[in-house]
């Protein structure tokens, strides 16, 4: 490792007050996946770059956050499409959605 890029183990040893968890390894050891996006329209790239700057995030971090939200929404959509209320319950999915919206609008 370069003298300009200390390892997390060295940082944890030199600054114990930080209480760093160094039991894991970062993406260079294969724990994170990479994506390479192609054919991103200029206006989309500009909008994402601007939104990332406003959020004080790198473009990569911003896009990963948005992809995470999209994946969670897709999983929720799958769950909702397969959701079956408990036997004997007369509450429909539409009733539950209406109740949640009412609470959100009231607050």
N, C-alpha and C positions, 0 to 999 in steps of 0.2 A: 504494500500500500504506500502511496506517495506521502511525503511529509506534509503536503498541502491538503490531504484528505484523510484525517485520522479515522481509524475504525471506531465503530460504536462501542466496542469493548474498551478501547483506550479512553474514550470520552467518559464512559461510565466509571472507569478506574480513577481518572483524574478529578472527576466532579461527582463524588458519591451523593451529594445533596440533590442531584437531578433525578435520582432513583430511576434510571433508564432500564427498561426490560430489553436485554440483548439476547434473549433466548431464541429469537427468530432470526431469519436471514431475509434480506430484501430481494428484489426482483432479479438481481444478477444471478441468484441461485435457483431461479425457476419458479418462484412462488407466485408471480404475477404474469399474466398473459399480455402479449403485445398485439396491437391492432395498427394497421396502416390504412388510412382512408384515402381513397383516390376519387378523382372527379368531383371534389367538393366545389360547388359554385362560389365564385368570388364574393357575392353578396352574403352568402351563408357564412363563409369564413370570416368576413369582416364583422358580421353581427355577433358571431361567437367570440371573436377576439375582443370586441368592445364590451360584451357582457362579462367576459372573464376579467377584464381590467376593472370594470365597475365593482365586481365582486372581490377584487384584490386577490385573484387566483391566477395561476398560470393557465394557459389555454388547455394544456393537457388535463390539469386537475378539474377545470370547469367542465370539459367534455366528459371526463370519467364520471363526474357527479350527475350530469344529465343522462348519460347512458345507464347509470345505476337506477335513476328514477324511472326511466323507460322500462327497464327490466322488471322492476318491482311492480309497475303498473300492469305489465303484461301478465305477471304471475297473479296479481289480484284479479285481473279480468278472467283468467282461467278458473280461479277459485270461485268467483261469483257466478260464472256460467255453469259450474257444477254444484253450486250450493243448494242444499235441500234443507228446509227448516226442520226442526225437531218434530217428531210425531206428536200430533195433538196440538201443536202450536198453530194459532190462527194468524200469526204475524207473517206477512209476506215481505219479500225483499223490498218491494216498493214502499211498504209501510215503514220499514227501517230506514230507508234512504230519506223519506220525507221527514221522519223524526230527527235524523241527524242534521238535515238542512235547516230545520226550524231552530234547533239548538245553536247552530253556527250563526244564523242570522240574528238571533237574539243576543249573542255575545259580542 
